[in-house]
Amino acid sequence: MNIREQIRQRFAELSPALQQVARHVIDHPNDVVTGSMRNVGTQSGSTPATLVRFAQTLGFEGWNQLKAAFAAEMGLGPKAYGERARSLVSRASDRSLTAEMFEVQRLNLEATQQQSEEVLLRACAIIEKAPAVHAAGFRACFPIAHSFVYVYRLFRNSVHLVDGQGGSLEMQQRAFARGDTVLVASFSPYSREALQVAQAAKTAGCKLIALTDSAASPLSLLAHETLLFTIHSPSFFPSVAAGVALTEALVELLASRAGKGAVKRINGAERDLFESGAYLEAPRVRG
């Protein structure tokens, strides 16, 4: 039984002040993990002392311990990259490393297909209805968002990359409008910027599609639809290969449903890329 379910079961026995905290915690679990105690207190209309008492009523030593428990349930625990790197270095002479990597990637793709195949169609329906589509991914997840935008823009103009370049993240979020769709990619440990974009999307009245590694991730808890991808890797760092494959499958479905107009736009975009010199044509053989 997770913590929120425990709170629901014990809600009736709590005092009115603690019930006020409980309502906020149940409805806004992301705030517990990403916000300070002062911020959660302000948002819930409670004092820090009440928050500590609430945590202790649930059996925790204090608020920080409750926060850590929420983080663990969301997959936000620390990742021991250094330990995994140390193990990897010890296998420097192991000739099976490369084969192991490709085998794990194959299994990642299979698991990702099983987890998200049905959701892809629902995500397509949301994206197609949106006046504009925004995609965000930061750090390791940047290529997931970038590849989606780059390819989708070949047949749809109203697709935008949210990358925060030059400190422009807040300005880019101002473009979110009610009815738009926002795709956000992140895996554990989750990016602060990804959560910020997801929250901004919800505030603006957008439909949120999460591309993430767990149905319990803070992105998934906010999302209308969740596309799950598997990040296993024998290396020291999680893999994003299945996440990129997921967006490629998404664009493939969108193109297949877009009709003959999409074909015309794709032909035109490709022609422009060659004519502008962005794409280089193979040299012609004389004679």
N, C-alpha and C positions, 0 to 999 in steps of 0.2 A: 504494500500500500504506500503510495507516494505521500509527500508532505501535505499537498493541497487536499487530498482526499481525507487525510487525518484531521485537517482543520475543519472540513465540511462536517465530519462526523461529530466533532466536539463543539461545533458552533453554538448550539443551544445552551450549553453549560457555561459559556463565557460571559463575562460582565459586558454591559453595553459599550464600555470604552475599548475592551479587547475585541468585541465583535466588529467595531469600526475598523480596527487594524486588520482583522481577518478578512473583511470584505475586500480591502485594498490588496492584500497579499494574494488572495485567490484570483482576483481579476487582473492583477498586474505583477505576475511573478518576475518579469524581466527587471522591474524597478528594484526588487529585492537584491538581485544579483549585481546590476550595473550602477545603481544609485547609492549615494551615501545615506547613513542613518538620518541625517538632517533632512535630506531630500525626501526620503520615504515618509518621515514624520510630517513634513509640510503637505505632501500630496494626500496623506491619509487623515490630516487634521489631528495628529496625535503628537505627544511629547516623546523625546528619547526614552524617558523612564518607562513610559507605557509600552514602547517597542521592546525594551528589555524584559519587562514583565510578561509580555505576550510570548516571547521566545522561551522564557523559563517555564511558563505554563505548559508549553508543548514538550518540555523535557530537555531543553538545551541550556547550556551554561549562560549564554547571553546572545545578543543579536548577531554578532560575528559568526557564531557557530551555526545559527539558523541560516544565515546567508551562505555559508560554506556548504551546508546540506542541500540548499536549493541549487547551488552551482554544480555540485556533484551530480544531482539528478538530471541536470541539463547537459551533462557532458563537458562541463567547463573546468574540470580538474587540470592541473599542470601536466604538460607532456614532457617526458624526460628525453628531449632530443639528444642531450649530451650522452646519456647512458646508451641510447641506441647507436649513436655514432661510435662510441667506444667499442661496442660489440661488433660493429661493422668493420672497424679497423683491424680487429683480431682475426677477421676472415679475409685478409688481403690476398692470400694465396689460394683462396677457394674459387675454383673455376666454375662452380655452379651458380655464382651470384647472378650473372646475367640471365641465365635460364630461369632462376627463381623469380626475378623481377617480372619477366614476361608472363610467367605462369600466374603470378598474383594479379597482374593487370587483366588477364583473361577472366579470372574469377571475379574481379571487381566489376567488369563489364556485364557478366552474367547476372550478378546480384543486383546491379543497378537496373538492368532490364526488367527483372522480376519485380523490383520495388516500385518502379515508376511508369511502366508501360501503359497502364490504364489511366494514370493521372495525366499523361502527356496530352491526351485528347481533351480533357477538361481544361488544361492550361491553354491549349490552342484556342478553345472557344472564348476564354476570357481575353486573350491577347487580341484576337480578331475584332472584338467589339470595342476595343479601347481607341479613343481618338489619338492617343500617343502612348508609346511604350518607352520606358526608361529601364536601363539595366546597370547594376552596380556590382562590383566585386573588387576587393582590395587585397593588396599583398599577393599571396599565392593564388587567390581567386580572381585576380584581374584578368588573366587570359580567358577565363570562362565567360565573363561579361563581354570582353572585347570581341571575342570570336562570334558571339551571338549577334552583337550590334553590327559588326563588319559584314557578315553574310546576309543578315536580314535586310540591311539597308540596300542591298542589290535589287530588292523589289518592293521596298516600302520606305518612304522618306521620313515618316514620323517616328523614327526609332533613335534614341539618344543614349549615349554613354555617360554615366555618372561616375566620374573618377576623382573629383576633388582636386584636380591639378591646379597648382598655384594657389592653394588655399581657397578654392572656389566652391567647396562642397555645399555650403549653405545657400549660395547663389543658385547652384544647379537645382537644389531642392525646391527653390521658389517656382520652378517650372512645373512642378507636380500639380495636376488639376483633378478635380473630382471626375471619376470615370476613367482616368488613365490607368494603365497597368505598370507596376514596378516589379522587376525581377531583381532579387538580391541573392548573391551567392556567398556562402561562408561556411566553414567547418570548425570544429573544436580545435584549439581555443578560438572562440568567435571574435571577429574584428569589431572594435568599437565603432568604426565608421559604418560598417554594415548594419549594426543595430540602430544607429542614428538614422540612416536612410530608411530603414523599415518603419521606424516610429514616425518619421516625417511623412511617409507614404500613407500610413493609417490616418494621421491627423488631416491630411489633404483630401481624404475620401477616395484614395486610389485602391484598386485591387492589387493585393500583394501576392506574388508567387515566390516562394522560398526554394532555393536550390541549396540543399544542405545535407548533412550526414546523419541526422537523427530527427525523428518525429517529435522528440522532446526538446529540440534545440530552441533557443529563444526566438529565432526567426520563424520556425514552424508554428510556434504558439501564437504568433501574430498573423500568419498567412492565411489567405483564402484557399490556396492549394500548395502542397509541398511536393517537390520533386527530389527524391532521395538519391544520392550517389555514394558509392563506397570508396573509402580513402585508404584502404590497407596498402602497406608497402614494406618490403624487407629493408628498405633504406631507412635513414634516420628521420626523414620528413614524410608526412602523408602525401599521397598521390592525388593529383587533380585530373588525371587522364579521363576517368569515368565522368567527371563533371563536364569536361569539354565535349565528350561523346554525347552526353545528355542534351546539351544545347544544340549540337549538330542534328540530333534526332528531332528536336523541337522545330528547328528551322526547316528541316525536310518535310515535316508534316504541314507546317504553315504554307510552304510552297505548293505542296500537292493539293491544298484546299483553296488556293488563291486564284485559280482559273487562268484563262489565256492572257489576261492583262498582266499577270506576273511574268509570264514568259516574255512578253514584249518589253517589260521594264528591265528584266535581267539581260536580254540581248542588248538593249540600249546602254546599260551600265557597263557591260563588258566592252562594247565598242568604244565608249568614252575612255575607258581605262587604257586601251591600246592606243587610241588617237592622241591622248595626252602624254603618252610616253611612260605612264606609270607601270604598265606591263610592257615587257620587251618581246617583240616577235622573234621567232627563230630565224636566223639568216637563211636566205634562199640560195639554193645551189644553182649555179649557172650551167648552161649547156645540157 
